Amino acid sequence: MTKYLVFITVIGKDRKGIIARISNAVFRHNINIEDLNQKVMEGYFVMTMLVDMSDSPITIAELKKELSVIETEMGLKIQVQHENIFQTMHRV
């Protein structure tokens, strides 16, 4: 089966529960976390999560909408991009 890979990037003031909120949101929609990288730099939380949406009943647009609620509630900046768009934007 072909994977439908999507990058979720999160930046914001560090606080408890960021990873929990986002991972619970993707779990509820049968989205698998393939890779996760996070760190806190001088009080700012930075995370890149690679997820596979191939078994999910929702679209990437619906995922963006749901994560935008978390973005607003937690004062974060969350981007959701298909793997192809992410790779194109970060090509050197």
Secondary structure, 3 states (H helix, E strand, C coil): CCCCEEEEEEEEECCCCHHHHHHHHHHHCCCEEEEEEEEEECCEEEEEEEEECCCCCCCHHHHHHHHHHHHHHHCEEEEEEEHHHHHHHCCC
